[in-house]
Amino acid sequence: MHFSIPDTEDLVDEAGNAFVGYNIHINGLFHCTVRYKQLHSLHEQLLKDLQSLPSFPPKKLFPLTVSQREERRLSLDKYIQTIGQNTNINNSEILNGFLLSAQLESTIIQIDEENVDIFLMDGTKINIDVSVAENSSQVLKKAFRKICLDEKFHSFFTLFIVLQHAEKFFVMRKLQDFESPIITQKNLKKIDTRIVIGKWYWDTGFDDDLLHNATAQNLLYAQAYAEVKRGWIVTSGELRRRLGSLQEQKRKQEYLDIVRPLKYYGYMEFAPCICDYPQADTRVQVSIGNNELNVRTSSLECKQEIAFKVTRMRCWRITTLHEGNEKFEDSSEYNLELSFEYLIAKDHLQWITISSEQAILMSVCLQSMIDELILKKVGGIRGLENSGKTWTYMTRDGYNRVIKGSAVSNIFNKTTKENESANVPKSEPIIKKITEKFSAVKVKRSNAVKSSIPTVERRFTSDGDLLENNAFGMIGDDDL
């Protein structure tokens, strides 16, 4: 994840005391505003489980001067970036619960249940009652209950925010467990967005298990049908007519039998963007799937398709630069680049750069694909249960909320005054997806323009010393 604290605000608590609020941005979007003491409380709780943490910016005995305030912001910015390097912290219920709690406390939205439409990829609507305080896993679980999906299939799907207007459709964000889908959607400030259920796995062999369940099969069919209709899955005229006939007859299994072997089935397609390969400023179409990042050039003079295998990416980085630092700044104003170092041939590594608004999502997809490859190699499982550990969230006003696991629903109801430690109802089990966190993040800043989010070099390792992609070692002589 891409963390930063680009700016601060002057706020007043319920007792009338002025304080400095630090605005945390995650993946280029404002997430929450917190006080210094809240981050310090988080640090102390993380220390109970982890022996090694970066030093926390020290307290000051007297009110901060302007220069000291900026110095503290920079120190906290560096701190939150550094803890983001630690996979154990990124996967912890404490951090996810803290971020969700802080997002809820920072919002001006009333924490009441509201009727929300969750969509399938083909536009099918699932209507459920959702609390703003529920995180992505809890909202997804409610939708699955509504359509009666067996719990063993839950971890194969996730929630996305997509932009859909007329014929325009692209995925904006994968929703994480540390955020409320409703709040995040409102923060994006785009009127044509939807919360959509989609597949979140890359090995299409998993389809074989899902197809035996009627509800899971319908989810796969809805996505395949939508991707054929949008042209993500390439079909010829005759094949398109045949699929159309099967769709009219609702012969879903036969439809999937035809579509599954097609090129780009199981891929996520991104909006057209710019790549510096095979030459600078090349207009390209990027798709990710089948353990590769696929680039198709759109030049009429020279159409070309290049497949970059994830196992041959030694490392990659995300560069995020933008002007201004408004709290709810539209993510389209960010200039994003995904650069990866690729083994073009034996002993020949080359950096490839893609400029796209969806660069962070591309990065998340690549990491998820690598995690899946590694888990498959070691015989790992796709999900873990919530440990149910109890921890404490300190509010801005200094009150402590006792929370179990990462679930924080109903503890920030603004229609009540429960400022003492709350009795939190037992949380529902949360199925955790394969991690999208990175083993190490090396921060670089550009001097060219003002950057509210750092340039981030993402590399992968199990020990934190040799910062390499763990899947990079899977390639053999035949791959070269």
Protein Blocks (a to p, Z undefined) as FASTA:
>chain_A
ZZddfbccddddfkopacddddddeehiafbdcdfklmmmmmmmmmmmpmbdcddddddf
bdcdfklmmmmmmmmmmmmmmmmmpmklmmpmklmmmmmmmmmmmpmbdcdddddddddf
kopacdddddfkbcfklmmmmmmmmnopafklmmmpccdddddehjbccdfbdcdfkbcf
klmmmmnopakbccddddddfblklmmmmmmpmklmmmmmmmmmmmmmnomaccdfklmm
mmmmmmmnopaklmmmmmmmpghihiacddddddfbfbehiacddddeehiacdddfbfk
lgcdddddfklmmbdcdddddedjdfklcfklpccdddddddfbghiacddddddfklmm
mmmmmmmmmmmmmmmmnopafbdcdehiacddddfkopacddehjbfghklcckbccfbc
cdddddddddddddfbdfbdcddddfkbccfbdcddddddfkomaccdfklmmpcfklZZ
